[in-house]
């Protein structure tokens, strides 16, 4: 991955603290907003972390089908990120605590929310993303992260 692509993705992710996440159950799609925090971008991987209520439909959906769609951007998008990812529910308390701490540092609103409700941390391994920015040149930034470590653009 070239430096420009890496910087574009990193800058974009730092601007937001929530994403829209699409799951499905028996062919019925569901979308929800989730607080997220990003792990440092690597050439071969991009991992985001989020939290879900322990009783949420979306968490149950993830456990049955871990493939998800993501959207990050403003309410009236002029620049947005769309992605596909595979979700992994984190079962270790130390892993969950680390995610809670990272989310709390990124967003005071997330910190308040996750302190009040029972949550489960989830790792989102991004396998493809595209940032569309109608004011930028180039307008599209795209990256693919393969399961075998191969990365392309």
C-alpha positions in Angstrom: 0.0 0.0 0.0 1.4 3.4 -0.9 1.9 6.2 1.6 -0.9 8.3 0.1 -3.5 5.5 0.5 -2.4 4.7 4.0 -2.6 8.4 5.0 -6.0 8.9 3.4 -7.4 5.9 5.3 -5.8 6.8 8.6 -7.0 10.5 8.4 -10.5 9.4 7.4 -10.9 6.9 10.2 -9.7 9.4 12.8 -12.5 11.9 12.0 -15.4 9.6 13.2 -16.2 7.5 16.2 -19.3 5.7 14.9 -20.0 3.5 11.9 -23.1 1.9 10.5 -22.9 -1.9 10.5 -25.1 -4.1 8.4 -25.8 -7.7 9.4 -28.4 -10.2 8.2 -30.5 -13.0 9.7 -32.3 -15.4 7.4 -32.0 -13.0 4.5 -33.4 -10.0 6.5 -30.8 -7.2 6.7 -30.3 -5.1 9.9 -28.3 -1.9 10.3 -27.1 -0.3 13.5 -24.7 2.4 14.6 -21.7 1.3 16.5 -18.9 3.2 18.3 -15.6 2.1 16.9 -11.9 2.5 17.3 -9.2 1.7 14.7 -6.0 -0.3 15.2 -3.0 1.1 13.4 -3.3 0.4 9.7 -1.0 -2.2 8.3 -0.2 -2.9 4.7 -1.9 -6.3 4.9 -4.6 -5.6 7.5 -7.1 -3.1 8.9 -8.9 -3.9 12.1 -11.6 -1.9 13.7 -13.1 -2.7 17.2 -16.6 -2.0 18.4 -19.0 -3.0 21.2 -22.5 -4.4 21.2 -25.1 -4.8 23.9 -24.9 -8.4 25.1 -28.5 -8.9 24.3 -28.6 -7.2 20.9 -30.0 -8.7 17.7 -26.9 -7.6 15.8 -24.6 -9.5 18.1 -26.7 -12.6 17.7 -26.6 -12.1 13.9 -22.8 -11.7 14.0 -22.5 -15.0 15.8 -24.4 -16.8 13.1 -23.0 -14.9 10.1 -19.8 -12.9 10.8 -19.7 -11.2 7.4 -20.8 -7.5 7.6 -21.0 -4.3 5.6 -19.7 -1.0 7.0 -20.4 2.7 6.4 -18.5 5.5 8.0 -19.3 9.1 7.2 -21.4 12.2 7.9 -25.2 12.3 7.9 -25.0 14.2 4.5 -22.2 12.4 2.8 -19.8 14.3 0.6 -17.0 11.9 1.7 -17.7 8.4 3.0 -16.1 5.0 3.6 -17.8 1.8 2.7 -16.3 -1.6 3.5 -16.8 -5.3 4.0 -15.4 -7.1 7.0 -15.5 -10.3 9.1 -16.5 -9.9 12.7 -15.0 -11.9 15.6 -16.6 -11.7 19.0 -13.9 -11.2 21.6 -14.4 -13.6 24.6 -11.5 -12.7 26.8 -12.1 -10.1 29.5 -8.7 -8.5 29.0 -9.4 -8.1 25.3 -12.8 -6.6 25.9 -11.3 -4.3 28.6 -8.6 -3.1 26.1 -11.3 -2.2 23.6 -13.4 -0.3 26.2 -10.3 1.7 27.1 -9.4 2.5 23.5 -13.0 3.5 22.8 -13.1 5.7 25.9 -10.0 7.5 24.8 -11.4 8.1 21.3 -14.9 9.2 22.4 -16.2 10.6 25.6 -19.7 9.8 24.4 -18.7 6.1 23.8 -17.1 6.0 27.3 -20.3 7.2 28.9 -22.5 4.7 26.9 -20.3 1.6 27.5 -20.0 2.4 31.2 -23.8 2.1 31.6 -24.6 -1.1 29.7 -23.4 -4.7 29.4 -21.3 -5.0 26.3 -19.3 -7.4 24.3 -16.3 -6.3 22.2 -16.1 -7.3 18.6 -13.1 -7.2 16.2 -13.9 -6.2 12.6 -11.3 -7.5 10.1 -11.7 -5.3 7.1 -11.2 -7.2 3.8 -12.2 -4.4 1.4 -12.8 -0.6 1.6 -13.4 2.3 -0.6 -13.4 6.0 0.4 -15.3 8.3 -1.9 -14.6 12.0 -1.5 -16.3 14.1 -4.2 -14.0 17.1 -3.4 -10.7 15.1 -3.6 -8.5 14.2 -6.5 -8.5 11.3 -6.9 -12.1 10.9 -5.8 -11.7 7.2 -4.9 -9.3 5.5 -2.6 -9.6 1.7 -2.5 -7.8 -1.0 -0.6 -8.2 -4.8 -0.4 -6.9 -6.9 2.5 -6.6 -10.6 1.8 -6.9 -13.4 4.2 -3.6 -14.7 3.0 -1.8 -11.4 3.8 -1.9 -10.2 0.2 -2.9 -6.6 -0.2 -3.9 -4.8 -3.3 -5.3 -1.5 -4.4 
